[in-house]
């Protein structure tokens, strides 16, 4: 009998198992894959992600893997490029882009070190129910052997197509269909020390350094471009890259080292993340288009929220249902503005005029650019930059008295 069974051992599941084990709970971690292994997902970590990884003692391991720390952010929107520099606090850079085979293996290793029992190569194909509560799982090992395990709670960290969410019929809300489709690959000989973002009229490009001296390049487009991409995959993507000469010229001078990976099924939704004997974390409970690179950093945030709630419930300090209800509330409050703004970017909607004015006003003002990005990334208090007095000083005559929080985020320091 386990305190918790966690299904899915990547960036939602492995740290959940690790933190619970560090609190003294007996945890079983399952995944159908074997590690290390890659998955075709984005992998830039920013916002609260680096700070949580440092707090958990894992950030140094990511840096030691050869993943560069990213302290420069360059964003081109509506033809205006703003470059933030030296974005680091107490040795923690604003972002890191480790390959998933590196990140996920490190997270699993840390979970095992904490005392988690890890079983790779296990497919969960059923759930045990008693008195309308989930009490465990049924599964198959790769050799075909069947397993049955019981737990006080079963946690689905198994992605947007979570089998646990499907089994319990977890309610979805604020759901919208795929807004953009994405392709990415890896190049040698394409130098960058920054996260570079280019938001175009109907497409987006992101470039950042990753492991093995390679550069990751992501291309996003509206769903109606899927057919042209399938008809001429490399040509279509290269035309988008060539539309930004600063990118296209470097790409053509470099070498693509891997095939193109792609994702065209990227719905946006919240799911109710708990019920009797079960909980959801990461993409299983909250999924978004990758345009703002919120997936991993939000998953790590929600891991922190969920493990705190479970500890409150297991310890008896709160009824488990109340603790998990608060988990959902805190998750939603922390993500609501980002969810809406992320969807706006994924739909390639124009920026509000006041934000265009602000970006134009601070062009060439390095201090203001740095402070804007630091506020966006949570390195300083948001109000330290986004306050009426500062905006009036920066924009000049007839400034907005305030920039709504949802529109502050459209500045995309991500």
C-alpha positions in Angstrom: 0.0 0.0 0.0 1.5 3.3 -1.1 0.6 6.8 0.0 0.7 7.9 -3.6 1.0 6.3 -7.1 2.1 8.8 -9.7 1.5 8.0 -13.4 3.9 9.7 -15.7 7.5 10.3 -14.7 8.3 13.5 -16.6 8.3 17.1 -15.6 4.9 16.9 -13.7 5.2 13.4 -12.2 8.8 12.9 -11.2 9.1 16.1 -9.1 5.7 15.4 -7.5 6.9 12.0 -6.5 10.2 13.5 -5.3 8.7 16.1 -3.1 6.2 13.7 -1.5 9.1 11.2 -0.8 11.1 14.0 0.7 8.2 14.6 3.1 8.4 11.0 4.1 5.6 9.5 2.1 5.8 6.1 0.3 5.5 6.8 -3.4 5.4 4.6 -6.5 6.3 6.3 -9.8 5.3 4.7 -13.1 5.9 5.4 -16.8 5.4 3.5 -20.0 8.8 4.9 -21.3 12.3 4.1 -20.3 14.7 6.8 -19.5 16.5 8.8 -20.8 14.2 9.4 -23.7 13.0 12.4 -25.7 9.5 13.5 -26.4 8.4 16.0 -29.1 7.6 18.8 -26.7 8.9 22.3 -26.1 11.5 22.6 -23.3 12.3 26.2 -22.4 12.0 26.8 -18.7 11.5 30.3 -17.3 9.3 32.3 -14.9 9.2 30.5 -11.5 10.7 27.3 -13.0 14.4 28.0 -12.5 13.8 29.2 -9.0 11.9 26.1 -8.1 14.6 23.9 -9.6 17.2 25.7 -7.6 15.1 25.4 -4.4 14.8 21.7 -5.0 18.6 21.4 -5.5 18.3 20.4 -9.2 19.3 23.5 -11.2 23.1 22.9 -10.8 22.5 19.4 -12.4 20.8 21.0 -15.4 23.7 23.4 -15.9 26.2 20.5 -15.4 24.5 18.6 -18.2 25.8 21.3 -20.7 22.6 23.3 -20.9 23.5 27.0 -21.1 21.9 29.5 -18.8 20.0 32.1 -20.8 20.3 35.7 -19.5 19.5 37.5 -22.8 16.0 37.9 -24.2 15.3 39.3 -27.6 11.7 39.8 -28.7 10.5 41.2 -32.0 6.8 42.2 -32.1 5.3 44.5 -34.7 8.7 45.2 -36.1 10.1 46.5 -32.7 12.9 44.4 -31.2 13.6 44.8 -27.5 16.6 43.0 -26.1 16.9 42.4 -22.3 20.4 41.7 -21.0 21.9 40.3 -17.8 18.6 38.8 -16.7 19.7 36.9 -13.6 19.1 37.1 -9.9 21.5 35.5 -7.3 23.1 33.3 -9.9 19.7 32.1 -11.4 19.3 33.0 -15.0 15.9 34.0 -16.3 15.7 30.8 -18.5 17.2 27.4 -19.4 16.4 25.1 -22.3 17.5 21.6 -21.5 16.6 18.7 -23.8 13.7 16.6 -22.4 15.9 13.5 -22.4 18.2 15.4 -20.1 15.6 17.2 -17.9 13.3 14.2 -17.4 16.2 11.8 -16.6 17.5 14.2 -14.0 14.1 14.5 -12.4 13.6 10.8 -12.2 17.1 10.4 -10.7 16.3 12.9 -8.0 13.0 11.2 -7.3 14.8 7.8 -6.8 17.4 9.5 -4.6 14.5 10.8 -2.4 13.2 7.2 -1.9 10.7 6.9 -4.7 10.1 3.4 -6.2 10.4 3.9 -9.9 9.1 1.4 -12.4 9.7 2.3 -16.1 8.1 0.4 -18.9 4.7 0.0 -17.2 1.5 0.8 -19.0 -1.4 1.7 -16.7 -4.5 0.2 -18.3 -7.1 0.3 -15.5 -8.0 1.8 -12.1 -9.2 0.2 -8.9 -12.4 1.7 -7.5 -14.0 1.2 -4.0 -17.0 3.2 -2.8 -16.7 5.6 -5.8 -13.0 6.4 -4.9 -9.9 5.5 -6.9 -7.8 3.2 -4.7 -5.1 2.0 -7.1 -4.1 0.9 -10.5 -3.8 -2.1 -12.8 -1.0 -2.2 -15.3 1.2 -4.3 -17.6 4.9 -4.5 -17.6 6.8 -4.8 -20.9 7.2 -8.5 -20.4 3.4 -8.8 -20.3 3.2 -9.4 -16.6 0.2 -7.8 -14.9 0.5 -5.7 -11.8 -2.0 -4.3 -9.3 -1.1 -1.7 -6.7 -3.0 0.3 -4.1 -2.6 3.8 -2.9 -4.3 6.5 -0.8 -4.2 8.7 -3.8 -3.5 8.2 -7.5 -2.0 11.1 -9.4 -2.2 11.6 -13.2 0.8 13.3 -14.6 0.3 11.6 -17.9 -0.2 14.6 -20.2 -3.1 16.2 -22.0 -4.5 12.8 -23.0 -4.4 11.6 -19.5 -5.9 8.1 -19.0 -6.8 8.9 -15.4 -8.6 12.1 -16.5 -10.5 10.1 -19.0 -11.4 7.3 -16.6 -12.7 9.7 -13.9 -14.4 11.9 -16.5 -12.6 15.0 -15.2 -14.6 18.1 -16.1 -12.9 20.4 -18.6 -13.6 24.2 -18.6 -12.4 27.2 -20.5 -11.7 24.8 -23.3 -10.8 26.1 -26.8 -9.5 24.1 -29.8 -6.0 24.2 -31.2 -5.0 27.7 -32.0 -1.6 27.1 -33.6 0.5 24.2 -34.9 4.2 23.9 -34.1 7.4 22.4 -35.7 10.9 22.3 -34.3 14.3 20.9 -34.8 18.0 21.3 -33.8 20.9 23.0 -35.6 24.6 23.1 -35.2 26.4 26.2 -36.4 23.6 28.6 -35.5 25.0 30.7 -32.8 22.8 32.3 -30.1 23.2 33.0 -26.4 19.6 34.3 -26.1 16.0 33.3 -26.3 15.1 35.0 -29.6 11.4 35.4 -30.4 9.8 36.8 -33.6 6.1 37.3 -33.6 5.0 37.8 -37.2 1.6 38.5 -38.7 0.7 34.8 -39.1 3.7 32.9 -37.8 6.1 32.8 -34.9 9.8 31.8 -34.5 11.7 31.0 -31.4 15.4 30.3 -31.1 17.4 29.3 -28.0 20.5 27.3 -27.0 20.3 23.8 -25.6 22.4 20.8 -24.8 25.3 19.4 -27.0 26.1 22.9 -28.4 22.9 22.8 -30.5 20.3 25.5 -31.1 16.6 24.7 -30.9 14.4 26.4 -33.5 10.6 26.4 -33.2 8.1 27.6 -35.8 4.4 28.2 -35.1 1.7 28.8 -37.6 -2.1 28.9 -37.8 -3.9 25.5 -38.2 -4.9 26.4 -41.8 -1.2 26.0 -42.7 -1.1 22.4 -41.9 -1.9 21.2 -45.4 0.9 23.3 -47.0 3.3 22.1 -44.3 2.5 18.5 -45.1 2.8 19.1 -48.8 6.3 20.7 -48.5 7.5 20.3 -44.9 11.0 21.6 -45.2 10.3 24.3 -47.8 7.3 25.8 -45.9 9.2 26.0 -42.7 12.3 27.5 -44.3 10.2 30.2 -46.0 9.0 31.2 -42.6 12.6 31.3 -41.2 13.8 33.2 -44.3 11.1 35.8 -43.6 13.4 37.0 -40.8 16.8 37.4 -42.4 18.6 37.4 -39.0 17.3 33.8 -38.6 17.2 32.5 -42.1 20.8 33.4 -43.0 22.1 31.7 -39.9 20.0 28.6 -40.4 21.1 28.2 -44.0 24.8 28.6 -42.9 24.3 25.9 -40.2 23.2 22.3 -40.3 20.0 20.7 -39.2 21.1 17.7 -37.0 17.7 16.0 -36.5 14.4 15.6 -38.3 11.6 18.0 -37.9 9.2 17.3 -35.0 5.7 18.6 -35.0 2.5 19.0 -33.0 -0.9 19.8 -34.4 -3.2 18.7 -31.5 -2.7 21.4 -28.9 -6.1 22.1 -27.3 -6.3 24.7 -24.5 -8.2 23.7 -21.4 -8.4 23.5 -17.6 -9.5 20.2 -16.0 -10.9 19.8 -12.5 -7.7 18.4 -11.0 -9.0 16.3 -8.1 -11.7 13.9 -6.9 -12.1 11.0 -4.5 -8.7 9.3 -4.4 -7.2 11.1 -7.4 -5.5 14.2 -8.6 -4.1 15.7 -11.8 -0.9 17.8 -12.3 0.9 19.3 -15.3 -0.6 19.1 -18.7 -3.1 16.5 -17.5 -4.9 19.3 -15.5 -4.0 22.4 -17.5 -2.9 22.5 -21.1 -2.0 25.5 -23.3 -0.5 26.3 -26.6 3.3 26.4 -26.3 3.7 29.9 -27.7 4.7 31.5 -24.3 6.7 28.5 -23.2 4.6 28.1 -20.1 4.2 24.3 -20.0 7.1 23.2 -17.9 7.3 26.2 -15.6 3.6 26.0 -14.9 3.9 22.3 -14.3 6.6 22.8 -11.7 4.5 25.5 -10.0 1.5 23.2 -9.9 3.7 20.3 -8.5 4.7 22.6 -5.7 1.0 23.5 -5.0 -0.2 19.9 -5.2 2.4 18.4 -3.0 1.7 21.1 -0.4 -2.0 20.2 -0.5 -1.4 16.5 -0.3 0.8 16.9 2.7 -1.9 19.0 4.4 -4.4 16.2 3.7 -2.2 13.3 4.6 -1.1 14.9 7.8 -4.6 15.7 8.9 -4.0 19.4 9.1 -6.8 19.8 6.6 -9.5 17.5 5.2 -8.0 16.2 1.9 -11.0 17.4 -0.1 -10.5 21.0 1.2 -6.8 20.9 0.6 -7.2 19.8 -3.0 -10.0 22.3 -3.6 -7.5 25.0 -2.5 -4.9 23.5 -4.9 -7.3 24.0 -7.8 -8.1 27.6 -6.7 -4.5 28.5 -6.3 -3.6 26.9 -9.6 -6.3 28.8 -11.4 -5.5 32.1 -9.8 -1.9 31.8 -10.7 -2.6 30.9 -14.3 -5.7 32.8 -15.3 -4.1 35.8 -16.8 -1.4 33.8 -18.6 -4.0 31.4 -20.0 -5.9 34.2 -21.7 -2.9 36.1 -22.9 -1.2 32.9 -24.2 -4.3 32.1 -26.3 -4.3 35.7 -27.7 -0.7 35.2 -28.9 -1.5 31.7 -30.2 -4.2 33.2 -32.4 -1.8 35.9 -33.6 -4.1 38.7 -32.4 -2.6 42.2 -32.5 -1.2 43.9 -29.4 -3.4 46.6 -27.7 -2.3 50.1 -28.8 -1.1 51.1 -25.4 1.4 48.2 -25.4 2.6 49.1 -28.8 3.2 52.6 -27.5 5.0 51.3 -24.5 7.3 49.1 -26.5 8.0 52.0 -28.9 8.7 54.3 -26.0 11.3 52.2 -24.3 13.2 51.2 -27.5 16.8 52.2 -26.9 16.3 52.5 -23.1 18.3 49.5 -21.9 17.5 50.0 -18.2 13.7 50.2 -18.9 13.8 47.1 -21.2 15.7 45.1 -18.6 13.3 46.2 -15.8 10.2 45.4 -18.0 11.5 41.9 -18.6 12.5 41.4 -15.0 9.0 42.4 -13.9 7.5 40.1 -16.5 9.6 37.2 -15.3 9.0 37.7 -11.6 12.5 38.8 -10.8 11.3 42.0 -9.4 7.8 42.9 -8.2 5.5 43.5 -11.2 4.4 46.8 -9.7 8.0 48.1 -9.6 7.7 48.6 -13.4 4.0 48.5 -14.2 2.8 51.4 -12.1 1.1 54.6 -13.4 4.0 56.9 -12.5 6.6 54.8 -14.2 4.4 54.3 -17.3 3.8 58.0 -17.5 7.5 58.8 -17.3 8.3 56.3 -20.0 5.4 56.9 -22.5 5.1 60.6 -22.0 2.0 62.6 -22.9 -1.5 61.1 -22.4 -0.3 57.7 -21.1 -2.7 55.0 -19.9 -3.3 55.4 -16.2 -2.7 51.7 -15.9 -2.0 48.8 -18.1 -4.3 45.9 -17.2 -2.6 42.9 -15.8 -3.8 40.8 -18.8 -2.2 43.3 -21.2 1.0 43.7 -19.2 1.6 40.0 -20.0 1.3 40.7 -23.7 4.8 42.2 -23.5 5.9 38.6 -23.5 9.0 38.4 -21.4 8.8 34.7 -21.9 
